[in-house]
Amino acid sequence: MLKLKDLLVERIDYEDTARMLVKKYGLRSKVRFGKVKGQNEADYDWIKDVINLKRKYPNVKEFVVSVLHEIDHAKMRYKMGAKKYEHEYTMAGQDAVEKGGDFHDDNFYEEQAEKWAQNEYRRKWKRKFK
């Protein structure tokens, strides 16, 4: 027979966690759920400075890595400025297409953000979100 404690499962508040991560990295970006373009796990609107996240993720790691990935985009936007970041991102996407790749998936800035997010998760967050 199951006991009550066996039925209780710890659950994190995704919205609160995402906002905490954004603040932890010194950003003022807003966080919104439900408006993600295409098949991406998340996206960053560099014009409005908004991190858009899906409502559901298969596990906490994928959620945290997705937030970190978008945080890296926001950090680059803050560093370069919105117009320069948009120009550089577009140029990197066009370069990927010219080499036979995908504008988004093979974009230097996407690859950089994913690499940073994976490393940052392993270094700082893996033990905290087990």
A tleap script that builds the chain and sets N, CA, C and O, in Angstrom:
source leaprc.protein.ff14SB
mol = sequence {
  NMET LEU LYS LEU LYS ASP LEU LEU VAL GLU
  ARG ILE ASP TYR GLU ASP THR ALA ARG MET
  LEU VAL LYS LYS TYR GLY LEU ARG SER LYS
  VAL ARG PHE GLY LYS VAL LYS GLY GLN ASN
  GLU ALA ASP TYR ASP TRP ILE LYS ASP VAL
  ILE ASN LEU LYS ARG LYS TYR PRO ASN VAL
  LYS GLU PHE VAL VAL SER VAL LEU HIE GLU
  ILE ASP HIE ALA LYS MET ARG TYR LYS MET
  GLY ALA LYS LYS TYR GLU HIE GLU TYR THR
  MET ALA GLY GLN ASP ALA VAL GLU LYS GLY
  GLY ASP PHE HIE ASP ASP ASN PHE TYR GLU
  GLU GLN ALA GLU LYS TRP ALA GLN ASN GLU
  TYR ARG ARG LYS TRP LYS ARG LYS PHE CLYS
}
set mol.1.N position { 0.841 -1.186 0.000 }
set mol.1.CA position { 0.000 0.000 0.000 }
set mol.1.C position { 0.884 1.247 0.000 }
set mol.1.O position { 1.866 1.309 0.740 }
set mol.2.N position { 0.544 2.239 -0.824 }
set mol.2.CA position { 1.304 3.476 -0.908 }
set mol.2.C position { 1.023 4.380 0.278 }
set mol.2.O position { -0.110 4.502 0.744 }
set mol.3.N position { 2.073 5.002 0.744 }
set mol.3.CA position { 1.926 5.972 1.826 }
set mol.3.C position { 1.871 7.365 1.210 }
set mol.3.O position { 2.287 7.560 0.067 }
set mol.4.N position { 1.367 8.312 1.953 }
set mol.4.CA position { 1.234 9.678 1.472 }
set mol.4.C position { 2.577 10.245 1.021 }
set mol.4.O position { 2.647 10.918 -0.008 }
set mol.5.N position { 3.640 9.983 1.775 }
set mol.5.CA position { 4.942 10.531 1.410 }
set mol.5.C position { 5.425 9.987 0.068 }
set mol.5.O position { 6.183 10.662 -0.627 }
set mol.6.N position { 5.001 8.778 -0.309 }
set mol.6.CA position { 5.375 8.213 -1.599 }
set mol.6.C position { 4.670 8.932 -2.752 }
set mol.6.O position { 5.165 8.929 -3.879 }
set mol.7.N position { 3.534 9.538 -2.478 }
set mol.7.CA position { 2.770 10.220 -3.508 }
set mol.7.C position { 3.230 11.660 -3.737 }
set mol.7.O position { 2.953 12.240 -4.787 }
set mol.8.N position { 3.923 12.231 -2.767 }
set mol.8.CA position { 4.378 13.606 -2.889 }
set mol.8.C position { 5.631 13.656 -3.742 }
set mol.8.O position { 6.596 12.931 -3.500 }
set mol.9.N position { 5.602 14.512 -4.732 }
set mol.9.CA position { 6.742 14.676 -5.620 }
set mol.9.C position { 7.110 16.155 -5.623 }
set mol.9.O position { 6.251 17.022 -5.788 }
set mol.10.N position { 8.394 16.428 -5.439 }
set mol.10.CA position { 8.832 17.824 -5.453 }
set mol.10.C position { 8.705 18.370 -6.867 }
set mol.10.O position { 9.014 17.682 -7.840 }
set mol.11.N position { 8.255 19.598 -6.970 }
set mol.11.CA position { 8.066 20.226 -8.270 }
set mol.11.C position { 8.604 21.654 -8.195 }
set mol.11.O position { 8.355 22.370 -7.225 }
set mol.12.N position { 9.342 22.060 -9.227 }
set mol.12.CA position { 9.849 23.418 -9.204 }
set mol.12.C position { 8.920 24.330 -9.987 }
set mol.12.O position { 8.226 23.892 -10.904 }
set mol.13.N position { 8.917 25.590 -9.617 }
set mol.13.CA position { 8.133 26.593 -10.322 }
set mol.13.C position { 8.997 27.106 -11.467 }
set mol.13.O position { 9.954 27.846 -11.237 }
set mol.14.N position { 8.669 26.719 -12.698 }
set mol.14.CA position { 9.475 27.088 -13.857 }
set mol.14.C position { 9.588 28.603 -14.015 }
set mol.14.O position { 10.668 29.121 -14.298 }
set mol.15.N position { 8.490 29.302 -13.835 }
set mol.15.CA position { 8.513 30.758 -14.030 }
set mol.15.C position { 9.433 31.425 -13.016 }
set mol.15.O position { 10.261 32.260 -13.379 }
set mol.16.N position { 9.291 31.063 -11.766 }
set mol.16.CA position { 10.140 31.631 -10.715 }
set mol.16.C position { 11.609 31.272 -10.951 }
set mol.16.O position { 12.490 32.113 -10.776 }
set mol.17.N position { 11.870 30.039 -11.344 }
set mol.17.CA position { 13.238 29.586 -11.600 }
set mol.17.C position { 13.854 30.347 -12.762 }
set mol.17.O position { 15.005 30.776 -12.674 }
set mol.18.N position { 13.116 30.523 -13.843 }
set mol.18.CA position { 13.632 31.250 -15.009 }
set mol.18.C position { 13.945 32.692 -14.644 }
set mol.18.O position { 14.990 33.216 -15.029 }
set mol.19.N position { 13.064 33.331 -13.916 }
set mol.19.CA position { 13.307 34.724 -13.509 }
set mol.19.C position { 14.504 34.827 -12.574 }
set mol.19.O position { 15.281 35.779 -12.662 }
set mol.20.N position { 14.658 33.858 -11.681 }
set mol.20.CA position { 15.800 33.842 -10.775 }
set mol.20.C position { 17.097 33.705 -11.562 }
set mol.20.O position { 18.076 34.384 -11.252 }
set mol.21.N position { 17.121 32.838 -12.576 }
set mol.21.CA position { 18.323 32.660 -13.394 }
set mol.21.C position { 18.660 33.934 -14.163 }
set mol.21.O position { 19.827 34.317 -14.246 }
set mol.22.N position { 17.660 34.583 -14.717 }
set mol.22.CA position { 17.884 35.828 -15.453 }
set mol.22.C position { 18.510 36.875 -14.529 }
set mol.22.O position { 19.473 37.542 -14.906 }
set mol.23.N position { 17.966 37.017 -13.330 }
set mol.23.CA position { 18.511 37.983 -12.373 }
set mol.23.C position { 19.923 37.602 -11.939 }
set mol.23.O position { 20.785 38.465 -11.777 }
set mol.24.N position { 20.148 36.317 -11.753 }
set mol.24.CA position { 21.455 35.826 -11.310 }
set mol.24.C position { 22.560 36.234 -12.291 }
set mol.24.O position { 23.700 36.463 -11.886 }
set mol.25.N position { 22.221 36.321 -13.571 }
set mol.25.CA position { 23.196 36.694 -14.591 }
set mol.25.C position { 23.182 38.195 -14.878 }
set mol.25.O position { 23.759 38.643 -15.869 }
set mol.26.N position { 22.528 38.967 -14.021 }
set mol.26.CA position { 22.561 40.420 -14.118 }
set mol.26.C position { 21.793 41.004 -15.282 }
set mol.26.O position { 22.122 42.091 -15.758 }
set mol.27.N position { 20.775 40.301 -15.750 }
set mol.27.CA position { 19.980 40.768 -16.890 }
set mol.27.C position { 18.630 41.300 -16.420 }
set mol.27.O position { 18.163 40.976 -15.327 }
set mol.28.N position { 18.019 42.116 -17.258 }
set mol.28.CA position { 16.672 42.638 -16.979 }
set mol.28.C position { 15.643 42.049 -17.942 }
set mol.28.O position { 14.510 42.526 -18.005 }
set mol.29.N position { 16.022 41.036 -18.676 }
set mol.29.CA position { 15.127 40.428 -19.669 }
set mol.29.C position { 13.847 39.934 -19.016 }
set mol.29.O position { 13.856 39.448 -17.884 }
set mol.30.N position { 12.757 40.064 -19.739 }
set mol.30.CA position { 11.479 39.523 -19.269 }
set mol.30.C position { 11.399 38.055 -19.669 }
set mol.30.O position { 12.065 37.622 -20.610 }
set mol.31.N position { 10.583 37.298 -18.952 }
set mol.31.CA position { 10.382 35.878 -19.225 }
set mol.31.C position { 8.900 35.657 -19.500 }
set mol.31.O position { 8.041 36.079 -18.726 }
set mol.32.N position { 8.612 34.985 -20.623 }
set mol.32.CA position { 7.222 34.664 -20.972 }
set mol.32.C position { 7.131 33.197 -21.357 }
set mol.32.O position { 8.076 32.621 -21.896 }
set mol.33.N position { 5.990 32.608 -21.075 }
set mol.33.CA position { 5.759 31.202 -21.405 }
set mol.33.C position { 4.695 31.069 -22.482 }
set mol.33.O position { 3.690 31.779 -22.480 }
set mol.34.N position { 4.942 30.128 -23.416 }
set mol.34.CA position { 3.928 29.756 -24.385 }
set mol.34.C position { 4.083 30.302 -25.787 }
set mol.34.O position { 3.366 29.862 -26.685 }
set mol.35.N position { 4.986 31.242 -26.017 }
set mol.35.CA position { 5.113 31.835 -27.351 }
set mol.35.C position { 6.481 31.520 -27.948 }
set mol.35.O position { 7.304 32.418 -28.123 }
set mol.36.N position { 6.724 30.271 -28.255 }
set mol.36.CA position { 8.005 29.859 -28.829 }
set mol.36.C position { 7.805 29.578 -30.309 }
set mol.36.O position { 6.876 28.873 -30.705 }
set mol.37.N position { 8.703 30.147 -31.124 }
set mol.37.CA position { 8.605 29.980 -32.577 }
set mol.37.C position { 9.132 28.618 -33.005 }
set mol.37.O position { 10.154 28.157 -32.497 }
set mol.38.N position { 8.443 27.979 -33.928 }
set mol.38.CA position { 8.909 26.727 -34.509 }
set mol.38.C position { 9.029 25.590 -33.514 }
set mol.38.O position { 8.260 25.489 -32.559 }
set mol.39.N position { 10.013 24.737 -33.760 }
set mol.39.CA position { 10.228 23.550 -32.936 }
set mol.39.C position { 11.269 23.777 -31.838 }
set mol.39.O position { 11.703 22.822 -31.194 }
set mol.40.N position { 11.668 25.010 -31.623 }
set mol.40.CA position { 12.700 25.316 -30.631 }
set mol.40.C position { 12.193 25.077 -29.208 }
set mol.40.O position { 10.992 25.099 -28.942 }
set mol.41.N position { 13.132 24.851 -28.318 }
set mol.41.CA position { 12.804 24.692 -26.895 }
set mol.41.C position { 12.462 26.045 -26.274 }
set mol.41.O position { 11.677 26.129 -25.329 }
set mol.42.N position { 13.060 27.094 -26.816 }
set mol.42.CA position { 12.851 28.459 -26.335 }
set mol.42.C position { 13.348 29.402 -27.420 }
set mol.42.O position { 13.984 28.967 -28.380 }
set mol.43.N position { 13.061 30.689 -27.274 }
set mol.43.CA position { 13.661 31.662 -28.184 }
set mol.43.C position { 13.820 32.995 -27.465 }
set mol.43.O position { 13.224 33.240 -26.417 }
set mol.44.N position { 14.644 33.848 -28.067 }
set mol.44.CA position { 14.929 35.152 -27.482 }
set mol.44.C position { 14.551 36.236 -28.478 }
set mol.44.O position { 15.013 36.234 -29.619 }
set mol.45.N position { 13.719 37.151 -28.041 }
set mol.45.CA position { 13.327 38.299 -28.852 }
set mol.45.C position { 14.261 39.443 -28.464 }
set mol.45.O position { 14.060 40.096 -27.441 }
set mol.46.N position { 15.299 39.685 -29.303 }
set mol.46.CA position { 16.297 40.684 -28.930 }
set mol.46.C position { 15.797 42.105 -29.107 }
set mol.46.O position { 16.405 43.035 -28.577 }
set mol.47.N position { 14.723 42.296 -29.826 }
set mol.47.CA position { 14.168 43.643 -29.972 }
set mol.47.C position { 13.448 44.048 -28.684 }
set mol.47.O position { 13.629 45.161 -28.191 }
set mol.48.N position { 12.636 43.145 -28.146 }
set mol.48.CA position { 11.875 43.432 -26.924 }
set mol.48.C position { 12.590 42.968 -25.659 }
set mol.48.O position { 12.129 43.253 -24.554 }
set mol.49.N position { 13.710 42.256 -25.803 }
set mol.49.CA position { 14.460 41.704 -24.669 }
set mol.49.C position { 13.578 40.759 -23.841 }
set mol.49.O position { 13.430 40.920 -22.630 }
set mol.50.N position { 12.997 39.765 -24.536 }
set mol.50.CA position { 12.100 38.801 -23.888 }
set mol.50.C position { 12.569 37.380 -24.184 }
set mol.50.O position { 12.823 37.024 -25.335 }
set mol.51.N position { 12.679 36.580 -23.137 }
set mol.51.CA position { 12.985 35.157 -23.272 }
set mol.51.C position { 11.648 34.423 -23.287 }
set mol.51.O position { 10.890 34.482 -22.319 }
set mol.52.N position { 11.363 33.732 -24.389 }
set mol.52.CA position { 10.118 32.979 -24.538 }
set mol.52.C position { 10.400 31.500 -24.307 }
set mol.52.O position { 11.321 30.933 -24.894 }
set mol.53.N position { 9.597 30.886 -23.446 }
set mol.53.CA position { 9.778 29.479 -23.087 }
set mol.53.C position { 8.500 28.686 -23.339 }
set mol.53.O position { 7.396 29.228 -23.301 }
set mol.54.N position { 8.675 27.385 -23.599 }
set mol.54.CA position { 7.514 26.500 -23.735 }
set mol.54.C position { 6.857 26.336 -22.362 }
set mol.54.O position { 7.460 26.634 -21.331 }
set mol.55.N position { 5.647 25.871 -22.372 }
set mol.55.CA position { 4.951 25.634 -21.100 }
set mol.55.C position { 5.405 24.343 -20.421 }
set mol.55.O position { 5.330 24.215 -19.199 }
set mol.56.N position { 5.874 23.389 -21.224 }
set mol.56.CA position { 6.271 22.090 -20.673 }
set mol.56.C position { 7.627 21.671 -21.210 }
set mol.56.O position { 7.970 21.947 -22.359 }
set mol.57.N position { 8.392 21.000 -20.361 }
set mol.57.CA position { 9.694 20.437 -20.731 }
set mol.57.C position { 9.741 19.009 -20.209 }
set mol.57.O position { 9.153 18.711 -19.169 }
set mol.58.N position { 10.437 18.117 -20.922 }
set mol.58.CA position { 10.476 16.720 -20.492 }
set mol.58.C position { 11.167 16.518 -19.146 }
set mol.58.O position { 10.845 15.584 -18.412 }
set mol.59.N position { 12.118 17.395 -18.824 }
set mol.59.CA position { 12.799 17.287 -17.527 }
set mol.59.C position { 13.392 18.638 -17.146 }
set mol.59.O position { 13.448 19.558 -17.962 }
set mol.60.N position { 13.826 18.743 -15.912 }
set mol.60.CA position { 14.340 20.003 -15.384 }
set mol.60.C position { 15.624 20.412 -16.103 }
set mol.60.O position { 15.836 21.598 -16.352 }
set mol.61.N position { 16.478 19.456 -16.437 }
set mol.61.CA position { 17.730 19.789 -17.111 }
set mol.61.C position { 17.455 20.503 -18.437 }
set mol.61.O position { 18.058 21.542 -18.709 }
set mol.62.N position { 16.566 19.970 -19.255 }
set mol.62.CA position { 16.262 20.599 -20.536 }
set mol.62.C position { 15.710 22.006 -20.343 }
set mol.62.O position { 16.024 22.913 -21.114 }
set mol.63.N position { 14.891 22.185 -19.316 }
set mol.63.CA position { 14.355 23.513 -19.022 }
set mol.63.C position { 15.475 24.486 -18.656 }
set mol.63.O position { 15.553 25.577 -19.219 }
set mol.64.N position { 16.335 24.104 -17.724 }
set mol.64.CA position { 17.405 24.996 -17.262 }
set mol.64.C position { 18.379 25.304 -18.391 }
set mol.64.O position { 18.786 26.454 -18.562 }
set mol.65.N position { 18.755 24.293 -19.159 }
set mol.65.CA position { 19.677 24.518 -20.284 }
set mol.65.C position { 19.036 25.450 -21.313 }
set mol.65.O position { 19.724 26.297 -21.883 }
set mol.66.N position { 17.748 25.312 -21.557 }
set mol.66.CA position { 17.051 26.206 -22.493 }
set mol.66.C position { 17.084 27.646 -22.001 }
set mol.66.O position { 17.332 28.564 -22.783 }
set mol.67.N position { 16.835 27.848 -20.716 }
set mol.67.CA position { 16.878 29.194 -20.150 }
set mol.67.C position { 18.296 29.754 -20.250 }
set mol.67.O position { 18.484 30.906 -20.643 }
set mol.68.N position { 19.284 28.949 -19.900 }
set mol.68.CA position { 20.675 29.400 -19.976 }
set mol.68.C position { 21.069 29.752 -21.412 }
set mol.68.O position { 21.768 30.739 -21.641 }
set mol.69.N position { 20.626 28.956 -22.366 }
set mol.69.CA position { 20.906 29.213 -23.785 }
set mol.69.C position { 20.393 30.608 -24.177 }
set mol.69.O position { 21.106 31.380 -24.818 }
set mol.70.N position { 19.172 30.914 -23.790 }
set mol.70.CA position { 18.591 32.214 -24.125 }
set mol.70.C position { 19.259 33.340 -23.330 }
set mol.70.O position { 19.369 34.461 -23.826 }
set mol.71.N position { 19.695 33.059 -22.129 }
set mol.71.CA position { 20.438 34.045 -21.338 }
set mol.71.C position { 21.724 34.419 -22.061 }
set mol.71.O position { 22.113 35.587 -22.052 }
set mol.72.N position { 22.390 33.456 -22.686 }
set mol.72.CA position { 23.612 33.769 -23.424 }
set mol.72.C position { 23.305 34.711 -24.590 }
set mol.72.O position { 24.069 35.642 -24.849 }
set mol.73.N position { 22.203 34.479 -25.288 }
set mol.73.CA position { 21.805 35.404 -26.355 }
set mol.73.C position { 21.574 36.809 -25.780 }
set mol.73.O position { 22.016 37.801 -26.360 }
set mol.74.N position { 20.885 36.888 -24.647 }
set mol.74.CA position { 20.602 38.189 -24.025 }
set mol.74.C position { 21.896 38.877 -23.591 }
set mol.74.O position { 22.030 40.091 -23.741 }
set mol.75.N position { 22.831 38.123 -23.063 }
set mol.75.CA position { 24.115 38.704 -22.653 }
set mol.75.C position { 24.842 39.301 -23.852 }
set mol.75.O position { 25.415 40.386 -23.758 }
set mol.76.N position { 24.819 38.593 -24.979 }
set mol.76.CA position { 25.464 39.099 -26.184 }
set mol.76.C position { 24.762 40.372 -26.682 }
set mol.76.O position { 25.419 41.310 -27.131 }
set mol.77.N position { 23.450 40.397 -26.601 }
set mol.77.CA position { 22.692 41.576 -27.024 }
set mol.77.C position { 23.041 42.770 -26.145 }
set mol.77.O position { 23.222 43.879 -26.647 }
set mol.78.N position { 23.137 42.549 -24.837 }
set mol.78.CA position { 23.485 43.632 -23.928 }
set mol.78.C position { 24.901 44.134 -24.233 }
set mol.78.O position { 25.163 45.336 -24.202 }
set mol.79.N position { 25.796 43.208 -24.522 }
set mol.79.CA position { 27.194 43.550 -24.782 }
set mol.79.C position { 27.359 44.312 -26.102 }
set mol.79.O position { 28.073 45.313 -26.155 }
set mol.80.N position { 26.701 43.841 -27.162 }
set mol.80.CA position { 26.869 44.422 -28.497 }
set mol.80.C position { 25.874 45.538 -28.815 }
set mol.80.O position { 26.156 46.405 -29.642 }
set mol.81.N position { 24.748 45.517 -28.180 }
set mol.81.CA position { 23.640 46.396 -28.559 }
set mol.81.C position { 22.710 45.631 -29.487 }
set mol.81.O position { 23.148 44.737 -30.212 }
set mol.82.N position { 21.436 45.976 -29.467 }
set mol.82.CA position { 20.432 45.210 -30.217 }
set mol.82.C position { 20.684 45.223 -31.719 }
set mol.82.O position { 20.601 44.179 -32.366 }
set mol.83.N position { 20.988 46.377 -32.278 }
set mol.83.CA position { 21.161 46.464 -33.737 }
set mol.83.C position { 22.388 45.701 -34.206 }
set mol.83.O position { 22.330 44.978 -35.201 }
set mol.84.N position { 23.495 45.858 -33.498 }
set mol.84.CA position { 24.712 45.155 -33.905 }
set mol.84.C position { 24.539 43.645 -33.738 }
set mol.84.O position { 24.980 42.867 -34.584 }
set mol.85.N position { 23.886 43.233 -32.629 }
set mol.85.CA position { 23.660 41.805 -32.406 }
set mol.85.C position { 22.801 41.226 -33.531 }
set mol.85.O position { 23.103 40.156 -34.059 }
set mol.86.N position { 21.737 41.931 -33.895 }
set mol.86.CA position { 20.868 41.461 -34.981 }
set mol.86.C position { 21.663 41.331 -36.283 }
set mol.86.O position { 21.518 40.348 -37.009 }
set mol.87.N position { 22.490 42.315 -36.568 }
set mol.87.CA position { 23.300 42.278 -37.788 }
set mol.87.C position { 24.270 41.095 -37.768 }
set mol.87.O position { 24.360 40.348 -38.742 }
set mol.88.N position { 24.994 40.926 -36.661 }
set mol.88.CA position { 25.977 39.848 -36.552 }
set mol.88.C position { 25.308 38.469 -36.614 }
set mol.88.O position { 25.811 37.555 -37.267 }
set mol.89.N position { 24.171 38.332 -35.929 }
set mol.89.CA position { 23.429 37.069 -35.933 }
set mol.89.C position { 22.964 36.733 -37.350 }
set mol.89.O position { 23.077 35.593 -37.800 }
set mol.90.N position { 22.437 37.747 -38.044 }
set mol.90.CA position { 21.964 37.551 -39.418 }
set mol.90.C position { 23.107 37.164 -40.342 }
set mol.90.O position { 22.963 36.266 -41.172 }
set mol.91.N position { 24.236 37.834 -40.200 }
set mol.91.CA position { 25.403 37.517 -41.028 }
set mol.91.C position { 25.875 36.078 -40.764 }
set mol.91.O position { 26.223 35.359 -41.700 }
set mol.92.N position { 25.888 35.667 -39.508 }
set mol.92.CA position { 26.303 34.309 -39.163 }
set mol.92.C position { 25.322 33.286 -39.751 }
set mol.92.O position { 25.738 32.221 -40.206 }
set mol.93.N position { 24.034 33.605 -39.743 }
set mol.93.CA position { 23.033 32.725 -40.341 }
set mol.93.C position { 23.186 32.611 -41.838 }
set mol.93.O position { 23.072 31.523 -42.402 }
set mol.94.N position { 23.444 33.734 -42.482 }
set mol.94.CA position { 23.646 33.717 -43.933 }
set mol.94.C position { 24.914 32.956 -44.294 }
set mol.94.O position { 24.953 32.245 -45.299 }
set mol.95.N position { 25.936 33.103 -43.484 }
set mol.95.CA position { 27.188 32.364 -43.699 }
set mol.95.C position { 26.930 30.856 -43.607 }
set mol.95.O position { 27.453 30.081 -44.408 }
set mol.96.N position { 26.121 30.451 -42.628 }
set mol.96.CA position { 25.786 29.030 -42.470 }
set mol.96.C position { 25.039 28.517 -43.702 }
set mol.96.O position { 25.315 27.415 -44.178 }
set mol.97.N position { 24.104 29.299 -44.215 }
set mol.97.CA position { 23.329 28.907 -45.397 }
set mol.97.C position { 24.242 28.778 -46.614 }
set mol.97.O position { 24.115 27.833 -47.393 }
set mol.98.N position { 25.157 29.723 -46.772 }
set mol.98.CA position { 26.090 29.677 -47.907 }
set mol.98.C position { 26.978 28.434 -47.865 }
set mol.98.O position { 27.437 27.954 -48.902 }
set mol.99.N position { 27.213 27.921 -46.668 }
set mol.99.CA position { 28.026 26.713 -46.514 }
set mol.99.C position { 27.178 25.448 -46.569 }
set mol.99.O position { 27.679 24.348 -46.335 }
set mol.100.N position { 25.888 25.606 -46.880 }
set mol.100.CA position { 25.001 24.461 -47.024 }
set mol.100.C position { 24.279 24.065 -45.747 }
set mol.100.O position { 23.647 23.009 -45.697 }
set mol.101.N position { 24.363 24.886 -44.724 }
set mol.101.CA position { 23.727 24.571 -43.449 }
set mol.101.C position { 22.403 25.287 -43.271 }
set mol.101.O position { 21.879 25.902 -44.199 }
set mol.102.N position { 21.879 25.198 -42.075 }
set mol.102.CA position { 20.611 25.820 -41.711 }
set mol.102.C position { 20.881 27.179 -41.063 }
set mol.102.O position { 21.813 27.315 -40.270 }
set mol.103.N position { 20.066 28.184 -41.399 }
set mol.103.CA position { 20.243 29.536 -40.880 }
set mol.103.C position { 20.286 29.542 -39.355 }
set mol.103.O position { 21.133 30.212 -38.763 }
set mol.104.N position { 19.387 28.807 -38.718 }
set mol.104.CA position { 19.307 28.792 -37.256 }
set mol.104.C position { 20.210 27.735 -36.639 }
set mol.104.O position { 21.063 28.051 -35.809 }
set mol.105.N position { 20.031 26.496 -37.036 }
set mol.105.CA position { 20.725 25.387 -36.375 }
set mol.105.C position { 22.239 25.422 -36.540 }
set mol.105.O position { 22.960 24.975 -35.648 }
set mol.106.N position { 22.732 25.937 -37.646 }
set mol.106.CA position { 24.172 25.983 -37.906 }
set mol.106.C position { 24.761 27.378 -37.692 }
set mol.106.O position { 25.902 27.646 -38.070 }
set mol.107.N position { 23.983 28.247 -37.090 }
set mol.107.CA position { 24.412 29.614 -36.822 }
set mol.107.C position { 25.455 29.615 -35.705 }
set mol.107.O position { 25.265 28.966 -34.677 }
set mol.108.N position { 26.556 30.340 -35.905 }
set mol.108.CA position { 27.622 30.429 -34.908 }
set mol.108.C position { 27.088 30.828 -33.542 }
set mol.108.O position { 27.498 30.256 -32.531 }
set mol.109.N position { 26.183 31.796 -33.492 }
set mol.109.CA position { 25.661 32.281 -32.216 }
set mol.109.C position { 24.783 31.247 -31.519 }
set mol.109.O position { 24.737 31.203 -30.289 }
set mol.110.N position { 24.089 30.419 -32.288 }
set mol.110.CA position { 23.302 29.334 -31.701 }
set mol.110.C position { 24.223 28.256 -31.118 }
set mol.110.O position { 23.997 27.758 -30.015 }
set mol.111.N position { 25.252 27.910 -31.872 }
set mol.111.CA position { 26.202 26.898 -31.400 }
set mol.111.C position { 26.931 27.378 -30.150 }
set mol.111.O position { 27.132 26.615 -29.205 }
set mol.112.N position { 27.323 28.645 -30.154 }
set mol.112.CA position { 28.011 29.224 -29.000 }
set mol.112.C position { 27.100 29.226 -27.773 }
set mol.112.O position { 27.530 28.853 -26.681 }
set mol.113.N position { 25.851 29.642 -27.946 }
set mol.113.CA position { 24.908 29.706 -26.830 }
set mol.113.C position { 24.642 28.315 -26.260 }
set mol.113.O position { 24.548 28.154 -25.043 }
set mol.114.N position { 24.520 27.317 -27.123 }
set mol.114.CA position { 24.269 25.949 -26.646 }
set mol.114.C position { 25.470 25.407 -25.887 }
set mol.114.O position { 25.314 24.782 -24.838 }
set mol.115.N position { 26.651 25.639 -26.404 }
set mol.115.CA position { 27.868 25.175 -25.732 }
set mol.115.C position { 28.006 25.840 -24.366 }
set mol.115.O position { 28.316 25.175 -23.378 }
set mol.116.N position { 27.778 27.146 -24.308 }
set mol.116.CA position { 27.873 27.865 -23.038 }
set mol.116.C position { 26.826 27.346 -22.050 }
set mol.116.O position { 27.129 27.133 -20.876 }
set mol.117.N position { 25.603 27.146 -22.523 }
set mol.117.CA position { 24.522 26.685 -21.646 }
set mol.117.C position { 24.823 25.301 -21.063 }
set mol.117.O position { 24.619 25.071 -19.871 }
set mol.118.N position { 25.304 24.390 -21.894 }
set mol.118.CA position { 25.635 23.038 -21.409 }
set mol.118.C position { 26.757 23.094 -20.374 }
set mol.118.O position { 26.672 22.451 -19.328 }
set mol.119.N position { 27.808 23.864 -20.669 }
set mol.119.CA position { 28.926 23.981 -19.726 }
set mol.119.C position { 28.500 24.659 -18.438 }
set mol.119.O position { 28.889 24.227 -17.353 }
set mol.120.N position { 27.713 25.703 -18.542 }
set mol.120.CA position { 27.244 26.441 -17.365 }
set mol.120.C position { 26.348 25.549 -16.507 }
set mol.120.O position { 26.433 25.586 -15.279 }
set mol.121.N position { 25.501 24.758 -17.132 }
set mol.121.CA position { 24.648 23.835 -16.381 }
set mol.121.C position { 25.506 22.851 -15.592 }
set mol.121.O position { 25.279 22.639 -14.401 }
set mol.122.N position { 26.489 22.250 -16.258 }
set mol.122.CA position { 27.364 21.282 -15.572 }
set mol.122.C position { 28.157 21.930 -14.439 }
set mol.122.O position { 28.291 21.350 -13.361 }
set mol.123.N position { 28.678 23.122 -14.681 }
set mol.123.CA position { 29.522 23.790 -13.694 }
set mol.123.C position { 28.749 24.305 -12.485 }
set mol.123.O position { 29.197 24.141 -11.351 }
set mol.124.N position { 27.594 24.926 -12.713 }
set mol.124.CA position { 26.912 25.646 -11.637 }
set mol.124.C position { 25.578 25.089 -11.180 }
set mol.124.O position { 25.231 25.228 -10.007 }
set mol.125.N position { 24.825 24.468 -12.062 }
set mol.125.CA position { 23.421 24.199 -11.756 }
set mol.125.C position { 23.049 22.736 -11.630 }
set mol.125.O position { 21.996 22.429 -11.072 }
set mol.126.N position { 23.859 21.832 -12.118 }
set mol.126.CA position { 23.511 20.407 -12.134 }
set mol.126.C position { 23.151 19.899 -10.737 }
set mol.126.O position { 22.127 19.237 -10.566 }
set mol.127.N position { 23.969 20.199 -9.756 }
set mol.127.CA position { 23.727 19.696 -8.392 }
set mol.127.C position { 22.546 20.381 -7.715 }
set mol.127.O position { 21.932 19.816 -6.810 }
set mol.128.N position { 22.229 21.594 -8.151 }
set mol.128.CA position { 21.136 22.342 -7.510 }
set mol.128.C position { 19.765 21.937 -8.029 }
set mol.128.O position { 18.761 22.138 -7.346 }
set mol.129.N position { 19.710 21.370 -9.226 }
set mol.129.CA position { 18.425 21.011 -9.822 }
set mol.129.C position { 18.247 19.512 -9.977 }
set mol.129.O position { 17.555 19.068 -10.894 }
set mol.130.N position { 18.841 18.740 -9.123 }
set mol.130.CA position { 18.663 17.280 -9.191 }
set mol.130.C position { 17.327 16.879 -8.676 }
set mol.130.O position { 17.004 15.691 -8.658 }
savepdb mol mol.pdb
quit
